[in-house]
């Protein structure tokens, strides 16, 4: 999977690991995607030159699909025994139509390396760090 972040935040993540976000579309957790194109867009407010993508390996554990807005467990999935919430592609949850995952426990995430974001028009992902 992949996690998009800023070039300024990447060294801290690489050194100390991930921390849960306080909130988001799926509540608390670490937001990732199996889609490099999706991760390459984040953080949305930064220009591409200020972004980096961290490639990771994840033990997803028990996964729930959150496949529509206002799903009854959209932000409470972890309270129901799930380790990861998954938003399938093209289900109406995100404007881009690309899939997204939220992993509750950062210790389930193993960092592989940081790479350059994939350009919107294509192109490969070269090693960054």
DABELDA-V279806 format. One record per pair of residues at least 12 apart in sequence whose ideal C-beta (glycine too) atoms are under 10 Angstrom apart, sorted by the first residue. I is the first residue (numbers start at 0). J is the second residue. Records with the same first field share a line. If there is no record, write none. Layout:
I = J + J
//
This chain:
0 = 29 + 30 + 31 + 32 + 33 + 34 + 35 + 38 + 53 + 54 + 55 + 56 + 57 + 59 + 83 + 98 + 100 + 102 + 108 + 111
1 = 31 + 32 + 33 + 34 + 35 + 36 + 37 + 38 + 39 + 41 + 52 + 53 + 54 + 55 + 100 + 111 + 114 + 116 + 117 + 124
2 = 17 + 29 + 30 + 31 + 32 + 38 + 41 + 51 + 52 + 53 + 54 + 55 + 57 + 100 + 102 + 108 + 110 + 113
3 = 30 + 31 + 32 + 35 + 37 + 38 + 39 + 40 + 41 + 42 + 43 + 45 + 50 + 51 + 52 + 53 + 116
4 = 17 + 38 + 41 + 42 + 45 + 50 + 51 + 52 + 53 + 113 + 116
5 = 41 + 42 + 44 + 45 + 49 + 50 + 51
6 = 45 + 48 + 49 + 50 + 51 + 113 + 127 + 128
7 = 45 + 49 + 51
8 = 42 + 50 + 51 + 53
9 = 50 + 51 + 52 + 53 + 113 + 127 + 128
10 = 51 + 113 + 128
12 = 29 + 51 + 53 + 55 + 105 + 108 + 110 + 113
13 = 51 + 53 + 110 + 112 + 113 + 128
14 = 110
15 = 105
16 = 29 + 105 + 106 + 108 + 109 + 110
17 = 29 + 30 + 31 + 53 + 55 + 102 + 104 + 105 + 106 + 107 + 108 + 110
18 = 105
19 = 101 + 102 + 103 + 104 + 105
20 = 101
22 = 74
23 = 74 + 99 + 101
24 = 65 + 68 + 73 + 74 + 84 + 86 + 92 + 93 + 99 + 101
25 = 63 + 65 + 70 + 72 + 73 + 74 + 75 + 76 + 77 + 83 + 84 + 85 + 86 + 92 + 99 + 100 + 101 + 102 + 103
26 = 65 + 72 + 73 + 74 + 75 + 76 + 77 + 78 + 84 + 101 + 103
27 = 74 + 77 + 101 + 103
28 = 74 + 76 + 77 + 82 + 83 + 84 + 100 + 101 + 102 + 103 + 104 + 105
29 = 55 + 57 + 83 + 100 + 101 + 102 + 103 + 104 + 105 + 107 + 108
30 = 84 + 86 + 99 + 100 + 101 + 102
31 = 53 + 55 + 57 + 59 + 83 + 85 + 98 + 99 + 100 + 101 + 102 + 108
32 = 52 + 85 + 86 + 88 + 93 + 95 + 97 + 98 + 99 + 100
33 = 57 + 85 + 88 + 97 + 98 + 99 + 100
34 = 88 + 95 + 96 + 97 + 98 + 99 + 100 + 117
35 = 52 + 54 + 97 + 114 + 116 + 117 + 123 + 124
36 = 95 + 97 + 116 + 117 + 118 + 119 + 121
37 = 52 + 88 + 93 + 95 + 96 + 97 + 98 + 99 + 100 + 117
38 = 50 + 51 + 52 + 53 + 54 + 55 + 97 + 99 + 114 + 116 + 117 + 124
39 = 51 + 52 + 114 + 115 + 116 + 117 + 118 + 119 + 122 + 124
40 = 52 + 95 + 97 + 116 + 117 + 119
41 = 116
45 = 116
47 = 115 + 116 + 117 + 118 + 119
48 = 115 + 116
49 = 116
50 = 115 + 116
51 = 113 + 114 + 115 + 116 + 127 + 128
52 = 112 + 113 + 114 + 115 + 116 + 117 + 124 + 127
53 = 108 + 110 + 111 + 112 + 113 + 114 + 127 + 128
54 = 110 + 111 + 112 + 113 + 114 + 124 + 126 + 127
55 = 102 + 107 + 108 + 109 + 110 + 111 + 112
56 = 107 + 108 + 109 + 110 + 111
57 = 82 + 83 + 100 + 102 + 107 + 108 + 109
58 = 82 + 83 + 102 + 104 + 106 + 107 + 108 + 109
59 = 81 + 82 + 83 + 84 + 85 + 100 + 102 + 107 + 108
60 = 80 + 81 + 82 + 83 + 102 + 103 + 104 + 107
61 = 76 + 77 + 79 + 80 + 81 + 82 + 83
62 = 76 + 81 + 82 + 83 + 84 + 85 + 100 + 102
63 = 76 + 77 + 79 + 80 + 81 + 82 + 83 + 84 + 85 + 101
64 = 76 + 81 + 84 + 85 + 86 + 87 + 90
65 = 81 + 84 + 85 + 86 + 87 + 90 + 92 + 99 + 100 + 101
66 = 85 + 86 + 87 + 89 + 90 + 91 + 92
67 = 86 + 87 + 90 + 91 + 92
68 = 90 + 91 + 92
70 = 84 + 86 + 90 + 92
72 = 84
73 = 86 + 92
74 = 101
76 = 101 + 103
77 = 101 + 102 + 103 + 104
78 = 103
81 = 101 + 103
82 = 101 + 102 + 103 + 104 + 107
83 = 100 + 101 + 102 + 103 + 104 + 107
84 = 99 + 100 + 101 + 102 + 103
85 = 98 + 99 + 100 + 101 + 102
86 = 98 + 99 + 100 + 101
87 = 99
112 = 126 + 127 + 128
113 = 126 + 127 + 128
114 = 126 + 127 + 128
115 = 127 + 128
//
